[in-house]
Each structure stands twice: as structure tokens, then as C-alpha cells.
Amino acid sequence: MASASSSKYLDPSKALEHLASYDRKDGLSVQELLDSQTHGGLTYNDFLLLPGKIDFPASDVVTETRITRNVTLKTPFLSSPMDTVTEKEMAIHMALLGGIGVIHHNQTAEEQAEMVRAVKRHENGFINNPVVLSPSHHVSDVLDVKERLGFCGIPITDTGALGGKLLGIITSRDVQFQDRNALISDAMTTDVVTAPAGTTLLEANNVLRQSKKGKLPIVDAEGRLVALLSRSDLLKTVNYPFASKVPESKQLYAAAAIGTRPADKERLKLLVEAGLDIVVLDSSQGNSTYQIQMITWIKQTYPKLEVIAGNVVTRAQAAELIAVGADALRVGMGSGSICITQEVMAVGRPQATAVYAVAEFSNKFGVPVIADGGISNIGHIVKALSLGAGSVMMGGLLAGTTEAPGEYFWHDGKRVKTYRGMGSLEAMEQGKTAPTGSKGKPAAGAAKNALTPAAAKPSAIVENAATSRYFSESSAVKVAQGVSGDVTDKGSIVHFLPYLHVGVQHSLQDIGVRSVTELRERVLAGDVRFEMRTASAQVEGGVHGLNSYTKRLFTSN
């Protein structure tokens, strides 16, 4: 009886051999999934990735990825150039945590340049352009530097400039109880530990450790100041191992957005002088003569500057921008949570289909794609990467964090921050009467020039980033393509971005791939498979069947 029963089944030890006999694998290939003629346009919620085999810990997953032709990051995260998302604090912390924050341009060029300068000065290897003062400067000058740039510990040379003979250093302790009008020569410390020119970064860091000093001046054989090293940067290297740094200078990467109008050329000049590494051409529809001409001009004028162009959603749009030298493409039109372009203008494309179509084309030319819009959770990030994107740009997902611009307030019993689309009327009306900051209040430099270097003059005309982004400057009637609302408090980006990173690692582990690069390779090879989701499947995949529940996304130690 037992033998008769067992004869109905195949030998369990032959299961893998029998699996190989099937004509096709489970699920769909990416090409089958994203066939528009069969399935139409898809969003991230319309499909899932099928699980693979786990034979490694999630901590082994490498999330390193290229965001432009020549810039590689440890994590695939960018924050959007929106005035309720990215200013100085967000840009600094995104870079420290392995991503990049793109500083918005809905502000004066001088204010934006000062934010770029703050990012570049936040963490350095050797500081080759340190702030330097002379003995004839006053304590008030030191306090002004601390207020504007956020640091103290300034070398003093006979000329008050780099290359002068080092005479001492002045720190916050030196000026703590001094009169503002006192001369630096009377307050500075003259017993200074130095290192000779030619010292390696590792050797200099060792000197800093042993000396227990805050700053280490680097001097040549004649005692002239040639560079500076900061203890705070040494600590940041330990605390932020994923930090996004320029390989040569060890400074944080700085990225900022501009428009495509003639005035943006002057804006870009200030940004480059401040140390800009990556410029994002901010337009809702990137395939325009304005952007093509701007890319051409930038590549001729600043050949080392990385240019992220867009936004695009089709291969034809992408080809135009790649042909004139774009180093990366932002993909997305109308998919953001606060964007109503698809609804109002009847133009755009479902985001998953757009990302795949553009990435499949642009990756052949070595031009990475940034999936911009529609990212509301870790799953969406992984789906975008699986479709060929090198990275994702997030707005609403980061808008409620501590580092995002704006103040918290209470709405319906929840602690929230304002979040608005750059196509909203509120954003388009920004700066009508006076230069304004991202909170809709007079900008810091409008009443008091605390953040603007003395040599710089505020712009006479405030270019509105929102109207230029949607080509609406000359329109008598402004047609909104975005809304204004609020998002819940997500805490500090210092905890939230690591949550996203670890989540991506665990997702790739479930898929059975060890890196973002392997994910892309195995998707293209047809080894990583996908499945369409019906409406009822989407309901099943979320929380359901409960009277009430609490949704906690993560904990941090």
C-alpha cells in the first residue's frame, strides 16, 4: 500500500532537476513586465519582485552606485531641490550619510551660494582655502566668521591670507571673554602645533590625535601657511564612514539646482566659486531649447562640473540631452505626491514605465538615471533600482525630517511640517515683493546681511524658481501644477536615512543579490523576476483585516 502511494510522487531529491524542465521561470522578465503595448503604463505599486535565494547576511549588501558619469556614492539617495526639502542642513546631513542633497534655487543666488559654501566647509581633508586673519583684525571679525560659517579656530598670518607666515591661531576660547574691539594679536595663541608641507593625510591625522589640538596648520620650510586640518573633520570621518566626499579634496559633495534662463548663468558662476560639484538643471520638461543651450554652455564654461539634466520620461527626450553632454538624467513628470501635472496638463508618464524606458536607453551611453518622484517607501526605492535607475530623488519622504526647512506645527493632533510642490501657487508667488527664504518669510539676508560675504551684493531681481521651472514667468495667469500641504514629523535624517539604507539592504537580500550592480545585471539577464499585482493583490499586500493598528517603521539605538 505504501509503495503504491509513493509511486504517485516524484523523487524529492530530483526536485531541482525537475524545476529545470519547465519552459519558463516564475513571473515575468523586466521586458515582459514593462511592455506598454501589453500592460500600459505602470507605477511602482503595480508590480512586485519575486524572492531569490538568501546565502549571505543583509549587512553584506553593497549599495554603492553611480549618480552621474563621474560621481559614485555609497547609497543611492538624493534629496529634491524643493524649498521645503533641501537647504544647508539637509544637504550637509545627506552627504554625511552617504547621499547628496540638492539645494533649491527659490532664493537669491547669494543665499544659495552661501549654502553651497557651508556644505564644502563642513568636512574636509586638507583645507586648501581656509579662512585666515591677520593680527590687526579684531575679535569681532572672529565672531563674525563663527556666526556666518559656523566654526572657529582660525590661523593668523602676517598677511591675513594663505601663504603668509604663520604667527598663531585664534579659537573660540581665546575670544570668549574678550572685548569685540580687541586686536587679535592680543588674544591669539602663539604656541601652535604644526606639520610640514608634504605630510600625508594619515600622518596629519596622527599628529592631531597626539597633540589633542583642534586645528593643525600645515606650513612650508619658511613657516608659511599652505593648508589646514580640523579635528572635527577627523571625528566626522569616524562617525560617518559612508560620507559622500570628493576623492581629491575629501570635502563633501555639494549639489545645487538652477534654471535655464540667462540669469541662471550668473547664479551658476557664484555657485561654482563657492565650490559646487554637481549642478541640476531644474525643469518639469527637460527637452527644451533652453536646457539644451544651457548644457552646451555649461560644458564649454565649466567642463569639470557634473550636469544632471531633466526631467524626462521618454527615450526621445533623453536622447536630446545625452547628445549635448548631460552626465545624468532625472526621470519623472507628474508622479510626485504634491504634483498635479498629469491631472492638469494631461502630460507625463506613469513612473515605473518612465524609469525603465529612459534607463534602458541612457545606460547604454553610460548616463545614469535618477528616479525622481513617486518614492514613498523602501519598496519603491528598490523597484526603481531594479528598473535601471542608479539612484532615487526624494521629496515628500524627507520633507518631515528635522533637517528639512520650516518649523513644526500641530495639525489634527499630529506634529507636521509644510510641504509644497514647486508647481504650487504658493511656491510661484515666492519672492514677489522681497527676497524670501524657503519658509515664505523675509530671507536671512534681506534685513541683515549675516550670511552674505561683504563683497557680494544681493540680487536686485529675485528669480522665482517655481515659475521658471514650469515656463510660467511671462504668464498673466499662473496655472498650478502642484499643491501645498503638510507631512508628519519623521524625526532626524540622521536616523531616517540609515533606516532607508538598511531597508534596501534587506530587500536586496530577499531578492538574492549582493549589490545594486548585481541587481541590475540579473534583472537584465532575466534571473530576477517580477509579477504584476491586481487591485485586490495590492490590498492583500498591505495591512488589512484589523480593527486598528500601530505602524512603527523603525527603531534606532
PLY file of the C-alpha trace (Angstrom):
ply
format ascii 1.0
element vertex 557
property float x
property float y
property float z
element edge 556
property int vertex1
property int vertex2
end_header
0.00 0.00 0.00
2.81 2.40 0.95
4.76 1.69 -2.26
1.68 2.28 -4.38
1.14 5.64 -2.70
4.74 6.73 -3.05
4.75 5.89 -6.76
2.38 8.83 -7.34
5.13 11.33 -6.45
8.47 12.25 -7.92
11.70 11.60 -6.05
12.23 14.65 -3.75
15.98 14.51 -4.36
15.29 15.28 -8.04
13.32 18.49 -7.33
15.96 20.85 -8.74
16.37 18.76 -11.87
12.62 18.77 -12.40
12.50 22.55 -11.89
14.90 22.94 -14.81
12.47 21.10 -17.09
9.92 23.95 -17.02
9.77 26.00 -20.21
9.78 29.32 -18.36
10.63 30.69 -14.94
8.13 32.02 -12.43
6.88 35.52 -13.06
7.88 37.93 -15.80
11.13 39.36 -17.09
11.51 43.13 -16.84
10.98 43.38 -20.60
7.70 41.45 -20.36
6.56 43.44 -17.34
7.23 46.87 -18.84
5.77 46.15 -22.27
3.50 49.19 -22.65
1.60 47.65 -25.53
0.54 44.78 -23.25
0.23 46.33 -19.80
0.02 50.08 -20.43
1.89 52.42 -18.09
2.81 51.05 -14.65
3.53 52.65 -11.30
5.64 51.18 -8.53
2.56 49.75 -6.83
1.57 47.74 -9.91
4.22 45.02 -9.50
6.47 43.11 -7.11
9.86 41.46 -7.38
9.93 37.72 -6.72
12.22 36.44 -3.95
15.52 34.69 -4.68
17.89 32.64 -2.54
19.48 34.02 0.62
23.01 32.81 1.27
24.54 35.96 2.77
23.69 38.43 5.57
21.94 41.70 4.73
24.91 43.63 6.09
26.99 42.31 3.17
24.81 44.07 0.61
26.67 46.91 -1.12
24.51 49.90 -2.08
27.26 51.83 -3.86
26.04 53.33 -7.13
26.83 55.95 -9.76
24.59 59.00 -9.72
26.37 60.75 -12.62
29.01 59.67 -15.11
31.82 60.50 -12.68
30.27 60.56 -9.19
29.77 57.40 -7.15
28.01 57.34 -3.78
27.79 54.75 -1.01
23.99 54.99 -1.01
21.50 55.72 -3.83
19.74 58.62 -2.09
19.28 62.23 -3.21
17.03 64.88 -1.72
14.97 67.02 -4.05
15.75 70.70 -4.81
12.49 71.91 -3.27
12.21 74.84 -0.90
10.55 72.69 1.77
13.09 69.87 1.44
16.71 70.89 0.85
18.71 73.75 2.26
22.04 73.76 4.08
21.23 71.36 6.92
19.63 68.74 4.68
22.47 68.98 2.13
25.13 68.54 4.81
23.47 65.59 6.52
22.56 63.84 3.26
26.22 64.00 2.24
27.46 62.85 5.65
25.13 59.83 5.48
26.20 58.73 2.00
23.76 60.58 -0.25
23.54 64.06 -1.73
21.17 66.93 -1.03
20.40 69.25 -3.93
19.99 72.83 -2.68
16.93 74.56 -4.13
17.11 77.83 -6.08
13.91 79.50 -4.93
16.09 82.08 -3.17
18.71 84.65 -4.11
21.85 83.42 -5.83
23.93 84.76 -2.94
21.96 82.82 -0.35
22.20 79.63 -2.39
25.95 80.10 -2.89
26.43 80.57 0.85
24.67 77.24 1.44
26.99 75.54 -1.04
29.95 77.12 0.72
28.70 75.81 4.07
28.49 72.26 2.69
32.02 72.43 1.28
33.44 73.78 4.53
31.62 71.30 6.76
34.05 68.45 6.28
37.44 68.50 4.66
40.62 66.56 4.34
43.30 69.20 3.93
41.57 72.58 3.81
43.38 74.30 0.96
41.41 77.55 1.19
40.96 78.14 4.94
39.66 81.36 6.43
42.75 83.32 7.53
43.02 86.55 9.53
45.87 88.90 10.43
47.00 90.22 13.85
45.41 93.59 13.03
41.92 92.10 12.73
39.59 92.38 15.71
37.77 89.87 17.90
34.55 90.99 16.18
35.91 89.58 12.91
36.36 86.18 14.53
32.83 86.27 15.93
31.51 87.25 12.50
33.19 84.22 10.89
31.72 81.97 13.57
28.24 83.41 13.00
28.38 83.20 9.21
30.25 79.93 8.72
29.65 78.06 11.97
33.24 77.41 13.04
36.15 79.00 14.84
39.83 78.07 15.10
41.31 80.47 12.55
45.02 80.62 11.62
46.69 84.02 11.85
49.35 85.03 9.32
51.30 88.23 8.83
49.41 88.94 5.60
45.98 87.71 6.73
45.94 85.26 3.84
47.05 81.77 2.86
50.76 81.81 2.03
51.62 84.29 4.76
53.95 83.47 7.65
52.04 81.66 10.41
52.01 83.72 13.62
49.38 81.91 15.68
45.82 80.66 15.83
42.70 82.03 17.46
39.91 79.85 18.85
36.55 80.37 20.50
38.21 80.02 23.91
40.63 82.83 23.07
37.84 85.30 22.33
35.31 84.09 24.89
35.84 86.92 27.39
37.48 89.46 25.10
36.12 92.84 24.08
34.82 92.82 20.50
37.17 95.65 19.58
40.28 93.93 20.95
43.03 93.14 18.46
43.61 89.51 17.54
47.30 89.98 18.28
46.39 90.41 21.95
44.15 87.33 22.10
45.63 84.70 19.78
47.57 81.59 20.81
51.16 81.68 19.54
52.26 78.22 20.69
50.94 76.29 17.70
51.50 72.64 16.76
52.15 72.38 13.01
53.03 69.78 10.41
55.35 70.25 7.42
54.12 70.52 3.84
54.11 67.09 2.19
52.65 65.39 5.28
50.09 62.78 4.23
46.50 62.94 5.45
47.07 59.83 7.58
50.22 61.32 9.14
48.47 64.63 9.78
45.55 62.87 11.45
48.01 61.05 13.72
49.58 64.39 14.73
46.12 65.74 15.54
45.36 62.72 17.70
48.62 63.00 19.63
48.54 66.79 20.05
44.89 66.88 21.15
44.54 70.19 19.30
41.50 71.29 17.34
43.33 72.53 14.25
46.60 71.54 12.59
48.21 74.17 10.32
50.39 72.82 7.52
53.43 75.02 6.85
56.28 75.03 4.34
60.02 75.24 5.14
59.79 79.03 5.62
56.86 78.73 8.03
54.26 79.94 5.54
50.73 78.54 5.87
49.80 76.22 2.99
46.81 74.26 4.38
44.83 73.37 7.49
43.42 70.21 9.04
40.50 70.08 11.51
39.93 67.65 14.40
36.16 67.90 13.87
36.65 66.51 10.37
38.67 63.63 11.78
35.78 62.80 14.12
33.27 63.02 11.26
35.32 60.53 9.28
34.91 58.06 12.15
31.23 58.81 12.76
30.16 58.95 9.10
32.02 56.23 7.18
29.63 56.49 4.18
30.12 60.25 3.74
29.95 61.44 0.12
33.31 63.11 -0.47
35.22 64.39 -3.46
38.12 61.89 -3.71
40.80 64.54 -4.24
39.86 67.13 -1.60
37.93 64.93 0.86
35.30 67.69 1.04
31.63 66.79 0.98
29.96 66.80 -2.41
27.81 69.88 -2.96
24.92 69.92 -5.43
22.52 72.73 -6.28
19.75 73.44 -8.76
19.45 76.28 -11.24
17.01 77.15 -14.01
17.66 77.55 -17.70
17.27 81.30 -18.07
20.06 83.81 -18.84
20.16 84.99 -15.19
20.99 81.42 -14.15
24.40 81.74 -15.77
25.33 84.42 -13.24
23.82 82.29 -10.48
25.94 79.33 -11.56
29.08 81.49 -11.55
28.53 82.23 -7.86
27.81 78.58 -7.09
30.97 77.38 -8.82
33.02 79.97 -6.95
31.51 78.58 -3.74
32.75 75.09 -4.65
29.80 73.46 -6.45
30.44 69.92 -7.73
27.11 69.00 -9.33
24.52 71.25 -10.96
20.93 70.14 -11.50
19.01 71.83 -14.30
15.58 72.13 -12.75
12.74 71.92 -15.25
9.49 69.99 -15.32
10.02 69.29 -19.04
13.69 68.96 -19.84
13.52 68.58 -23.59
13.64 72.29 -24.41
15.94 74.51 -26.41
16.62 76.42 -23.18
18.04 73.37 -21.44
19.94 72.13 -24.48
21.62 75.52 -24.84
22.35 75.68 -21.11
24.01 72.24 -21.06
26.14 73.21 -24.06
27.21 76.46 -22.37
27.98 74.78 -19.03
30.10 72.09 -20.66
32.09 74.74 -22.50
32.43 77.06 -19.50
32.79 74.58 -16.63
33.95 71.30 -18.21
34.59 69.61 -14.85
31.12 70.35 -13.47
28.74 67.38 -13.43
25.40 68.25 -15.06
22.17 66.48 -14.12
19.56 67.27 -16.77
15.82 66.69 -16.97
13.15 66.00 -16.20
12.37 63.44 -18.90
10.12 60.40 -19.27
10.78 59.22 -22.83
13.75 57.95 -24.81
13.36 60.82 -27.29
13.67 63.40 -24.53
16.67 61.59 -23.09
18.48 61.38 -26.42
18.36 65.15 -26.91
20.02 65.81 -23.54
22.54 62.97 -23.74
23.66 64.23 -27.15
24.76 67.60 -25.74
26.62 66.17 -22.74
24.26 65.50 -19.82
26.04 63.49 -17.10
22.81 62.11 -15.60
19.07 62.36 -16.16
16.22 62.98 -13.73
13.21 60.90 -14.69
9.69 61.77 -13.65
6.84 64.02 -14.70
3.76 64.36 -12.54
4.45 61.39 -10.24
5.30 63.27 -7.04
2.82 63.28 -4.17
2.32 67.06 -4.45
2.41 67.23 -8.26
-0.74 67.56 -10.38
0.89 67.94 -13.80
-0.63 64.73 -15.17
-4.07 65.75 -13.95
-3.97 69.38 -15.09
-1.79 69.21 -18.21
-2.62 65.68 -19.37
1.12 65.19 -19.91
3.52 62.83 -18.17
4.01 59.10 -17.77
3.49 56.51 -15.04
6.76 56.45 -13.12
7.80 52.79 -13.32
7.34 52.74 -17.10
9.18 56.05 -17.43
12.16 54.93 -15.34
12.56 51.68 -17.25
12.19 53.24 -20.70
14.71 56.01 -20.08
17.18 53.89 -18.09
17.20 51.12 -20.71
18.23 53.75 -23.27
20.54 56.04 -21.28
22.51 53.27 -19.57
23.81 52.25 -22.99
25.61 55.60 -23.10
26.93 55.41 -19.55
24.48 58.09 -18.38
22.84 57.15 -15.04
19.17 57.76 -14.33
17.80 59.34 -11.16
14.24 58.21 -10.44
12.59 61.44 -9.31
9.10 61.29 -7.81
6.67 58.68 -6.56
9.02 57.34 -3.86
7.05 56.83 -0.65
8.72 53.79 0.92
11.71 51.43 0.77
9.94 49.13 -1.68
9.61 51.95 -4.19
13.33 52.68 -3.91
14.23 49.06 -4.67
11.75 48.89 -7.53
13.26 51.99 -9.11
16.76 50.49 -8.82
15.54 47.21 -10.32
14.22 49.09 -13.35
17.64 50.53 -14.09
17.81 53.72 -12.03
21.17 54.43 -10.41
19.57 56.37 -7.59
16.34 57.91 -6.35
15.43 61.50 -5.58
13.06 62.00 -2.67
10.93 64.97 -1.66
7.92 64.14 0.47
9.67 61.18 2.09
12.26 63.56 3.59
10.17 66.71 3.99
9.04 65.98 7.54
12.53 65.47 8.95
14.25 67.80 11.37
16.78 68.95 8.76
14.13 69.98 6.22
13.43 73.75 6.08
10.48 75.07 8.05
9.07 74.89 11.53
6.97 72.10 13.02
3.35 72.82 13.90
0.35 70.80 15.04
-2.43 69.76 12.65
-5.26 67.40 13.64
-3.25 66.24 16.64
-0.12 65.43 14.61
3.22 67.22 14.56
3.85 68.23 10.95
5.89 70.42 8.60
4.77 72.25 5.49
5.49 70.50 2.18
4.64 72.08 -1.13
5.20 71.37 -4.78
7.37 73.77 -6.75
4.43 74.00 -9.13
2.08 75.18 -6.38
0.81 78.76 -6.43
2.45 79.30 -3.03
5.86 78.48 -4.49
5.20 80.52 -7.64
4.32 83.56 -5.54
7.54 83.27 -3.53
9.64 86.43 -3.64
7.10 88.69 -5.36
7.69 91.66 -3.07
11.06 90.90 -1.50
13.70 88.21 -1.31
12.25 85.39 0.77
13.52 82.25 2.40
12.02 78.85 1.97
9.53 79.39 4.78
7.80 82.28 3.00
9.35 84.81 5.40
11.89 87.54 4.56
15.18 85.85 3.80
18.00 85.98 6.29
19.95 88.33 4.04
17.05 90.67 3.29
17.13 92.60 6.57
20.55 91.62 7.85
23.42 90.59 5.61
24.62 87.92 8.07
25.06 85.13 5.55
26.33 87.15 2.60
30.06 87.87 2.25
30.84 91.57 2.43
31.97 91.65 -1.20
28.72 90.19 -2.52
25.67 92.28 -3.38
22.14 90.85 -3.14
20.41 90.39 -6.47
18.18 93.29 -7.47
15.66 90.91 -9.01
14.65 87.68 -7.36
14.21 84.96 -9.97
11.37 82.67 -8.96
12.46 79.06 -9.34
8.90 77.74 -9.45
7.71 79.86 -12.39
10.89 79.26 -14.40
10.69 75.52 -13.73
7.26 75.42 -15.36
7.99 78.10 -18.01
5.39 80.43 -16.43
7.35 83.67 -15.84
5.52 85.66 -18.53
2.07 84.15 -17.99
-0.52 86.61 -16.68
-2.44 83.72 -15.15
-0.42 81.20 -13.16
-1.68 77.63 -13.64
-0.81 75.46 -10.65
0.92 72.14 -11.31
1.38 71.33 -7.64
-0.28 71.65 -4.26
0.72 72.74 -0.77
0.12 70.58 2.30
1.93 69.11 5.28
3.72 65.89 6.19
4.16 64.19 9.54
7.27 64.50 11.67
9.81 61.78 10.77
12.49 62.80 13.23
16.08 63.47 12.24
17.53 62.44 8.91
20.42 61.05 10.98
18.11 58.18 11.96
15.73 58.12 8.98
18.28 57.74 6.17
20.05 54.78 7.85
16.60 53.17 8.15
16.15 53.52 4.38
19.65 52.16 3.77
19.22 49.09 5.97
15.79 48.50 4.43
17.30 48.48 0.95
19.95 46.01 2.12
17.30 43.64 3.48
15.20 43.95 0.32
18.16 43.07 -1.90
18.90 40.15 0.40
15.35 38.86 -0.12
15.83 39.18 -3.88
19.08 37.26 -3.58
21.52 39.88 -4.86
24.54 41.31 -3.05
24.71 44.76 -4.62
22.85 47.33 -6.67
25.13 46.47 -9.59
24.28 42.77 -9.35
20.58 43.63 -9.14
20.76 45.47 -12.45
22.80 42.72 -14.12
20.48 39.92 -13.02
17.36 41.88 -13.96
18.69 42.35 -17.48
19.69 38.68 -17.64
16.15 37.64 -16.71
17.23 35.98 -13.46
15.41 38.46 -11.22
11.70 38.11 -11.93
8.64 40.28 -11.48
4.92 39.80 -11.01
2.01 42.09 -11.83
-0.37 43.00 -8.98
-4.09 43.27 -9.34
-6.04 45.77 -7.25
-7.01 43.03 -4.81
-3.39 41.84 -4.66
-2.37 45.35 -3.62
-4.96 45.29 -0.83
-3.70 41.88 0.28
-0.11 43.15 0.33
-0.92 45.93 2.77
-2.28 45.95 6.29
-5.82 44.58 6.24
-8.42 42.81 8.37
-7.63 44.71 11.58
-9.88 46.90 13.68
-6.94 49.19 14.48
-3.16 49.01 14.37
0.03 50.94 15.04
2.56 51.24 12.23
6.10 51.82 13.53
8.65 51.87 10.74
11.92 51.53 12.65
13.77 51.88 15.93
17.26 53.27 16.40
19.68 52.73 19.25
0 1
1 2
2 3
3 4
4 5
5 6
6 7
7 8
8 9
9 10
10 11
11 12
12 13
13 14
14 15
15 16
16 17
17 18
18 19
19 20
20 21
21 22
22 23
23 24
24 25
25 26
26 27
27 28
28 29
29 30
30 31
31 32
32 33
33 34
34 35
35 36
36 37
37 38
38 39
39 40
40 41
41 42
42 43
43 44
44 45
45 46
46 47
47 48
48 49
49 50
50 51
51 52
52 53
53 54
54 55
55 56
56 57
57 58
58 59
59 60
60 61
61 62
62 63
63 64
64 65
65 66
66 67
67 68
68 69
69 70
70 71
71 72
72 73
73 74
74 75
75 76
76 77
77 78
78 79
79 80
80 81
81 82
82 83
83 84
84 85
85 86
86 87
87 88
88 89
89 90
90 91
91 92
92 93
93 94
94 95
95 96
96 97
97 98
98 99
99 100
100 101
101 102
102 103
103 104
104 105
105 106
106 107
107 108
108 109
109 110
110 111
111 112
112 113
113 114
114 115
115 116
116 117
117 118
118 119
119 120
120 121
121 122
122 123
123 124
124 125
125 126
126 127
127 128
128 129
129 130
130 131
131 132
132 133
133 134
134 135
135 136
136 137
137 138
138 139
139 140
140 141
141 142
142 143
143 144
144 145
145 146
146 147
147 148
148 149
149 150
150 151
151 152
152 153
153 154
154 155
155 156
156 157
157 158
158 159
159 160
160 161
161 162
162 163
163 164
164 165
165 166
166 167
167 168
168 169
169 170
170 171
171 172
172 173
173 174
174 175
175 176
176 177
177 178
178 179
179 180
180 181
181 182
182 183
183 184
184 185
185 186
186 187
187 188
188 189
189 190
190 191
191 192
192 193
193 194
194 195
195 196
196 197
197 198
198 199
199 200
200 201
201 202
202 203
203 204
204 205
205 206
206 207
207 208
208 209
209 210
210 211
211 212
212 213
213 214
214 215
215 216
216 217
217 218
218 219
219 220
220 221
221 222
222 223
223 224
224 225
225 226
226 227
227 228
228 229
229 230
230 231
231 232
232 233
233 234
234 235
235 236
236 237
237 238
238 239
239 240
240 241
241 242
242 243
243 244
244 245
245 246
246 247
247 248
248 249
249 250
250 251
251 252
252 253
253 254
254 255
255 256
256 257
257 258
258 259
259 260
260 261
261 262
262 263
263 264
264 265
265 266
266 267
267 268
268 269
269 270
270 271
271 272
272 273
273 274
274 275
275 276
276 277
277 278
278 279
279 280
280 281
281 282
282 283
283 284
284 285
285 286
286 287
287 288
288 289
289 290
290 291
291 292
292 293
293 294
294 295
295 296
296 297
297 298
298 299
299 300
300 301
301 302
302 303
303 304
304 305
305 306
306 307
307 308
308 309
309 310
310 311
311 312
312 313
313 314
314 315
315 316
316 317
317 318
318 319
319 320
320 321
321 322
322 323
323 324
324 325
325 326
326 327
327 328
328 329
329 330
330 331
331 332
332 333
333 334
334 335
335 336
336 337
337 338
338 339
339 340
340 341
341 342
342 343
343 344
344 345
345 346
346 347
347 348
348 349
349 350
350 351
351 352
352 353
353 354
354 355
355 356
356 357
357 358
358 359
359 360
360 361
361 362
362 363
363 364
364 365
365 366
366 367
367 368
368 369
369 370
370 371
371 372
372 373
373 374
374 375
375 376
376 377
377 378
378 379
379 380
380 381
381 382
382 383
383 384
384 385
385 386
386 387
387 388
388 389
389 390
390 391
391 392
392 393
393 394
394 395
395 396
396 397
397 398
398 399
399 400
400 401
401 402
402 403
403 404
404 405
405 406
406 407
407 408
408 409
409 410
410 411
411 412
412 413
413 414
414 415
415 416
416 417
417 418
418 419
419 420
420 421
421 422
422 423
423 424
424 425
425 426
426 427
427 428
428 429
429 430
430 431
431 432
432 433
433 434
434 435
435 436
436 437
437 438
438 439
439 440
440 441
441 442
442 443
443 444
444 445
445 446
446 447
447 448
448 449
449 450
450 451
451 452
452 453
453 454
454 455
455 456
456 457
457 458
458 459
459 460
460 461
461 462
462 463
463 464
464 465
465 466
466 467
467 468
468 469
469 470
470 471
471 472
472 473
473 474
474 475
475 476
476 477
477 478
478 479
479 480
480 481
481 482
482 483
483 484
484 485
485 486
486 487
487 488
488 489
489 490
490 491
491 492
492 493
493 494
494 495
495 496
496 497
497 498
498 499
499 500
500 501
501 502
502 503
503 504
504 505
505 506
506 507
507 508
508 509
509 510
510 511
511 512
512 513
513 514
514 515
515 516
516 517
517 518
518 519
519 520
520 521
521 522
522 523
523 524
524 525
525 526
526 527
527 528
528 529
529 530
530 531
531 532
532 533
533 534
534 535
535 536
536 537
537 538
538 539
539 540
540 541
541 542
542 543
543 544
544 545
545 546
546 547
547 548
548 549
549 550
550 551
551 552
552 553
553 554
554 555
555 556
